[in-house]
């Protein structure tokens, strides 16, 4: 049975750092005066969020002086905020080429590249920024975030450790480290980090939600329920909070409350096939057989390519003594969608044994033992099926 949880998108702070235009010399040439006038006009447009106009005036300034690293960097900022990330990268690169030791330009280029999903290059830019400014907590934060995206969890944790070393109250440092730890299956460590976030900000809905997920994986179902309840107290419509709490209630075997939460989730999101599926399982535990079958049918209607839905409905039909032909049809469909799961072949073998179809049952059990050689249940059932097939032959 698959259990799906809401995961929170990793948060990162992206600060664009602006440097004032060049200091006026006592005596300026006409070109220099015009350049400064154009830059000042661009800056005013930028501050008014008229980014296209800012780009226009920075471009005119660069025609006069194509060797001004600051102007390229500022035009890159305007292009970035216009959503023109490729052009922004070109300008940041031009600025770096003119002045390789510029602080913040590697950082901003990294942000632009992140928007282009060039994550390996993003790490390189943040690394260069850190070499120039080793106390830039945001560079460590964003590099760590990027490393989580690249599934480099150990390295990401090291970056978030550095963020927290620089700023011990950095909420995102703890939050993102919690995400990295959870992906590293260090659920206890993740819980500690989310708890720290909540000490800093007790209204962090995402931290309650993610801590609930980590508690669930540690089988602290009651703790998970408490955290999801906090989420719902802060935002009654928070995405999948009812669903997640329903899963936790299911873990506690508190089936009535689980049904209520799955029902509420379905009211909020009637196309959530997983909510119907989980409610079907819960209804089955309550022996509400007709309701369970209705929910399985709805889950399959919404997601007809999910092998587990068919498999669990087939197993449930077999368990409650429903039509075994329908149960067998479900298992055939499930195996057609997923032919590498030994449990599905085992369930089909059980159904065929109930139908006294021992030869196909033996075939399925042989497959089970190819996929899972140590499956004792399959070994015992195959022995029974072979014996039953022999007896069946003798009685003919």
Number of C-alpha atoms within 10 A of each C-alpha: 10 9 8 14 17 14 12 12 9 16 14 18 12 15 12 15 13 13 11 10 13 12 7 10 9 5 8 11 9 9 12 16 14 15 21 18 14 21 26 19 17 28 25 15 19 20 12 11 14 16 22 17 18 27 25 16 22 25 19 17 24 18 11 14 14 14 15 16 22 23 27 27 30 29 29 30 29 28 22 23 18 15 13 15 22 16 15 27 25 16 25 28 20 21 25 20 13 16 15 15 16 18 18 24 32 28 30 27 29 31 28 28 21 18 16 13 13 14 19 14 14 26 24 15 22 28 19 21 25 21 13 16 15 14 16 19 21 21 31 27 29 28 28 31 29 25 22 22 15 13 14 16 22 15 15 27 25 13 23 28 19 20 27 19 14 15 13 12 15 19 21 21 30 26 28 27 31 31 32 29 23 21 16 16 14 16 22 16 18 28 24 15 23 28 19 19 24 19 13 13 12 13 14 18 20 19 27 26 31 26 27 31 30 28 22 22 17 15 14 16 23 17 18 28 26 16 23 28 19 20 26 20 12 14 12 12 14 16 16 25 27 27 28 27 31 30 29 28 23 21 18 16 15 15 21 15 17 26 25 16 23 28 19 19 25 20 11 15 13 13 16 19 23 24 29 26 27 27 29 30 25 26 22 18 15 16 12 13 18 12 16 24 20 15 23 25 20 21 24 21 12 15 15 15 15 16 22 22 27 27 27 22 25 30 20 20 21 21 12 12 10 13 11 19 15 14 25 24 14 23 28 20 20 25 20 12 15 16 14 13 16 22 17 25 27 25 23 27 29 25 24 22 21 14 13 15 16 24 17 15 26 24 13 23 29 20 19 24 19 12 15 14 13 11 16 11 12 26 16 11 18 25 13 15 24 15 13 17 18 12 11 12 9 8 7 5
